[in-house]
Amino acid sequence: MKLFATRCLPVVAFSLLLAACQTAQQVAEVPTDDLVSSFRHLDQDLADGKLTEAGTQLKGLEERAAGDTRLEQYQRQLADAWLKRGQDALQQGDLDNATKALSHARSLMPQAPALTTGLDGAIDQAREAAEARAEQARQLREAAERQAAAIQAQTVLPNTPLGEKPVVQDSKPRALKPLVELPMLDRDDNENLRRLLDGVAADIVAHDCTVQIQVREAKDYPWVAALLSARVKKLDPGFKTQYSQALNPDQVPRLVLSPRH
């Protein structure tokens, strides 16, 4: 019996050793992927709508796992997510964010420009519509200002009776510039026109001047006269300015100031 046990022990020991080696080999052969965690983070960022963070994750994976077949799939998912965000921004009228989202989508899928064509065209149409509305609003505003100017100009027609001499401040007025050109009138540059007329009004009051308004078109006369009259009245409410009009289509618009004394 002892002899049998002695003979069996080497066999049992060998069997156990063989089993242990097979187990170790199986454990060693289990495939590992050190990118699994990064891909999981990328999935989570996409699910949470953190597209900028997802883009950063994807860029890191492209550097670490070039050629991985999963990268193209995630590029497409992220591009689609940016396109969806751009569409949402466009529906809300946010052209800036819609354009930014479109740019992100294009950078992810440059080899497939057709994917972004629809959103690109919609953004262009929305931008053109917004510019058209802005231009229409500007034209309406200008028309309203001109209408108000025409109404106001009815009280400052040529040969308006002269009023009393205005009270001039004690400080010595600046030298009169009798000829003042208005090139900004041709450019519809009303901001600079108003700024220039501020100084002209001061000269009119200080030197008690009549004003000849020389313009290319008759419609510009009441506009300039109203702007100038408003500034004169602001300086001296009792001052009565005498205006006259001259049309010269070939000449730069200008004012001619003539002291009455």
C-alpha positions as CSV (number, residue, x, y, z in Angstrom):
1,M,0.0,0.0,0.0
2,K,2.8,2.3,0.9
3,L,4.5,1.4,-2.3
4,F,1.4,2.3,-4.3
5,A,1.1,5.7,-2.6
6,T,4.7,6.4,-3.2
7,R,4.3,5.7,-6.9
8,C,1.2,7.9,-7.2
9,L,2.6,11.0,-5.5
10,P,4.8,12.0,-8.5
11,V,1.8,11.6,-10.8
12,V,-0.5,13.8,-8.6
13,A,2.2,16.4,-8.1
14,F,2.7,16.6,-11.9
15,S,-1.0,16.9,-12.5
16,L,-1.3,19.8,-10.0
17,L,1.6,21.5,-11.5
18,L,0.2,21.2,-15.0
19,A,-3.1,22.5,-13.9
20,A,-1.5,25.5,-12.3
21,C,0.5,26.3,-15.4
22,Q,-2.7,26.1,-17.6
23,T,-4.5,28.5,-15.2
24,A,-1.6,30.9,-15.3
25,Q,-1.5,30.8,-19.0
26,Q,-5.2,31.5,-19.3
27,V,-4.9,34.5,-17.0
28,A,-2.0,35.8,-19.0
29,E,-3.9,35.4,-22.2
30,V,-6.9,37.6,-21.1
31,P,-6.7,40.6,-23.5
32,T,-6.3,44.0,-21.8
33,D,-7.1,47.4,-23.3
34,D,-5.6,50.4,-21.5
35,L,-7.8,52.7,-23.6
36,V,-11.1,51.4,-22.3
37,S,-11.2,54.0,-19.5
38,S,-10.6,56.8,-22.0
39,F,-13.2,55.6,-24.4
40,R,-15.7,55.3,-21.5
41,H,-15.0,59.0,-20.5
42,L,-15.5,60.0,-24.1
43,D,-18.9,58.1,-24.2
44,Q,-19.9,59.9,-21.0
45,D,-19.0,63.3,-22.3
46,L,-21.0,62.7,-25.4
47,A,-24.0,61.5,-23.4
48,D,-23.8,64.6,-21.1
49,G,-23.5,67.0,-24.0
50,K,-20.0,68.1,-23.0
51,L,-18.8,68.4,-26.6
52,T,-15.7,70.5,-26.0
53,E,-14.5,68.0,-23.4
54,A,-15.4,65.1,-25.7
55,G,-13.3,66.8,-28.4
56,T,-10.3,67.0,-26.1
57,Q,-10.7,63.3,-25.2
58,L,-10.9,62.3,-28.8
59,K,-7.8,64.3,-29.7
60,G,-5.9,62.5,-27.0
61,L,-7.1,59.1,-28.2
62,E,-6.1,59.9,-31.8
63,E,-2.5,60.6,-30.6
64,R,-2.4,57.4,-28.4
65,A,-4.3,55.0,-30.6
66,A,-3.7,56.0,-34.2
67,G,-5.4,53.5,-36.4
68,D,-7.9,52.3,-33.9
69,T,-11.1,51.6,-35.8
70,R,-13.2,53.1,-33.0
71,L,-11.9,56.6,-33.6
72,E,-13.8,57.2,-36.9
73,Q,-17.1,56.2,-35.2
74,Y,-16.6,58.7,-32.4
75,Q,-15.5,61.4,-34.9
76,R,-18.9,60.9,-36.6
77,Q,-20.8,60.9,-33.4
78,L,-19.1,64.1,-32.2
79,A,-19.6,65.8,-35.6
80,D,-23.3,64.9,-35.5
81,A,-23.6,66.3,-31.9
82,W,-22.1,69.6,-33.0
83,L,-24.4,69.7,-36.0
84,K,-27.4,69.2,-33.7
85,R,-26.2,71.9,-31.4
86,G,-25.8,74.2,-34.4
87,Q,-29.3,73.5,-35.6
88,D,-30.7,74.3,-32.1
89,A,-28.7,77.6,-32.0
90,L,-30.0,78.5,-35.4
91,Q,-33.6,77.9,-34.4
92,Q,-33.0,80.3,-31.5
93,G,-31.6,82.9,-33.8
94,D,-28.1,82.6,-32.3
95,L,-26.0,82.8,-35.5
96,D,-22.7,83.1,-33.7
97,N,-23.0,79.9,-31.8
98,A,-24.5,78.1,-34.9
99,T,-21.5,79.2,-36.9
100,K,-19.1,78.0,-34.2
101,A,-20.8,74.6,-34.0
102,L,-20.6,74.2,-37.8
103,S,-16.9,75.0,-37.7
104,H,-16.4,72.2,-35.1
105,A,-18.3,69.7,-37.2
106,R,-16.3,70.6,-40.3
107,S,-13.0,70.1,-38.5
108,L,-14.1,66.6,-37.4
109,M,-15.3,65.4,-40.8
110,P,-13.3,67.4,-43.4
111,Q,-13.5,64.4,-45.8
112,A,-17.3,64.6,-45.8
113,P,-18.3,68.2,-46.5
114,A,-21.8,67.2,-47.6
115,L,-22.6,66.5,-44.0
116,T,-22.4,70.2,-43.1
117,T,-24.0,71.6,-46.3
118,G,-27.5,71.8,-45.0
119,L,-26.6,73.7,-41.8
120,D,-24.2,75.9,-43.7
121,G,-26.9,77.0,-46.2
122,A,-29.4,77.6,-43.4
123,I,-26.9,79.8,-41.6
124,D,-26.2,81.8,-44.7
125,Q,-29.9,82.3,-45.4
126,A,-30.5,83.4,-41.7
127,R,-27.6,85.8,-41.9
128,E,-28.9,87.3,-45.1
129,A,-32.3,87.7,-43.6
130,A,-30.9,89.4,-40.5
131,E,-28.9,91.8,-42.6
132,A,-32.0,92.6,-44.7
133,R,-34.0,93.3,-41.6
134,A,-31.2,95.5,-40.3
135,E,-31.1,97.4,-43.5
136,Q,-34.8,97.8,-43.6
137,A,-34.8,99.1,-40.1
138,R,-32.1,101.6,-41.0
139,Q,-34.0,102.8,-44.0
140,L,-37.2,103.2,-42.0
141,R,-35.3,105.1,-39.3
142,E,-33.7,107.4,-41.9
143,A,-37.1,108.0,-43.5
144,A,-38.7,108.9,-40.2
145,E,-35.8,111.3,-39.5
146,R,-36.2,112.9,-42.9
147,Q,-40.0,113.2,-42.4
148,A,-39.5,114.8,-39.1
149,A,-36.9,117.1,-40.6
150,A,-39.2,118.1,-43.4
151,I,-42.0,119.0,-40.9
152,Q,-39.6,121.0,-38.8
153,A,-38.1,122.7,-41.8
154,Q,-41.5,124.2,-42.7
155,T,-40.8,126.8,-40.0
156,V,-37.3,127.7,-41.3
157,L,-38.1,128.5,-44.9
158,P,-36.1,131.1,-46.9
159,N,-36.8,134.8,-46.1
160,T,-37.9,134.1,-42.5
161,P,-38.3,137.4,-40.7
162,L,-35.3,138.3,-38.7
163,G,-35.6,138.2,-35.0
164,E,-33.8,140.0,-32.3
165,K,-30.1,139.9,-32.1
166,P,-29.0,137.0,-29.9
167,V,-27.2,137.4,-26.7
168,V,-23.6,136.4,-27.4
169,Q,-21.4,135.2,-24.6
170,D,-18.8,137.5,-23.2
171,S,-16.0,135.1,-24.3
172,K,-14.5,136.0,-27.7
173,P,-16.0,133.8,-30.4
174,R,-13.7,131.8,-32.7
175,A,-13.0,133.2,-36.2
176,L,-15.8,132.6,-38.6
177,K,-15.3,130.0,-41.3
178,P,-17.7,131.3,-44.0
179,L,-17.6,128.2,-46.2
180,V,-18.2,124.7,-44.6
181,E,-18.2,121.6,-46.9
182,L,-20.5,118.7,-46.1
183,P,-19.0,115.7,-47.9
184,M,-20.5,113.3,-45.4
185,L,-24.0,114.2,-46.7
186,D,-23.1,112.3,-49.9
187,R,-22.2,109.2,-47.8
188,D,-25.2,109.4,-45.5
189,D,-22.8,109.7,-42.7
190,N,-25.2,111.4,-40.3
191,E,-23.1,110.9,-37.2
192,N,-20.2,113.0,-38.6
193,L,-22.7,115.5,-40.1
194,R,-24.3,116.1,-36.7
195,R,-20.9,116.5,-35.1
196,L,-19.9,119.1,-37.7
197,L,-23.1,121.0,-37.4
198,D,-22.6,121.4,-33.7
199,G,-19.7,123.7,-34.4
200,V,-21.5,125.5,-37.3
201,A,-24.4,126.3,-35.0
202,A,-22.1,127.9,-32.5
203,D,-20.6,130.1,-35.3
204,I,-24.1,131.1,-36.5
205,V,-25.1,132.3,-33.1
206,A,-21.8,133.9,-32.2
207,H,-21.5,135.9,-35.5
208,D,-25.3,136.3,-36.2
209,C,-25.1,134.6,-39.6
210,T,-27.6,133.8,-42.4
211,V,-27.1,130.4,-44.0
212,Q,-27.2,129.3,-47.5
213,I,-27.5,125.5,-47.8
214,Q,-26.0,124.3,-51.1
215,V,-27.0,120.7,-51.9
216,R,-27.1,118.3,-54.8
217,E,-30.8,117.3,-54.3
218,A,-33.7,119.3,-53.0
219,K,-34.6,116.5,-50.4
220,D,-31.3,117.2,-48.6
221,Y,-32.1,120.8,-47.8
222,P,-34.8,120.3,-45.2
223,W,-32.7,117.6,-43.6
224,V,-29.7,119.8,-43.1
225,A,-31.8,122.8,-42.2
226,A,-33.7,120.9,-39.5
227,L,-30.5,119.5,-38.0
228,L,-28.8,122.9,-37.9
229,S,-31.9,124.7,-36.6
230,A,-32.2,122.2,-33.7
231,R,-28.6,123.0,-32.7
232,V,-29.0,126.7,-33.0
233,K,-32.2,126.7,-30.8
234,K,-30.4,124.6,-28.2
235,L,-27.7,127.3,-27.9
236,D,-30.2,130.2,-28.1
237,P,-33.9,129.4,-28.1
238,G,-34.8,133.0,-29.3
239,F,-32.4,133.0,-32.2
240,K,-34.0,133.2,-35.6
241,T,-31.9,131.9,-38.4
242,Q,-32.4,132.9,-42.0
243,Y,-32.0,130.0,-44.5
244,S,-31.8,129.9,-48.2
245,Q,-31.4,127.0,-50.6
246,A,-29.1,126.5,-53.7
247,L,-29.1,123.3,-55.8
248,N,-25.9,122.3,-57.5
249,P,-25.7,118.5,-58.5
250,D,-22.0,118.7,-59.5
251,Q,-20.8,120.4,-56.3
252,V,-19.9,118.9,-52.9
253,P,-22.7,120.0,-50.5
254,R,-21.7,122.9,-48.3
255,L,-22.9,125.8,-46.2
256,V,-22.2,129.5,-46.8
257,L,-22.3,131.6,-43.6
258,S,-22.8,135.4,-44.0
259,P,-22.8,137.7,-41.0
260,R,-25.9,140.0,-41.0
261,H,-24.0,143.0,-39.6
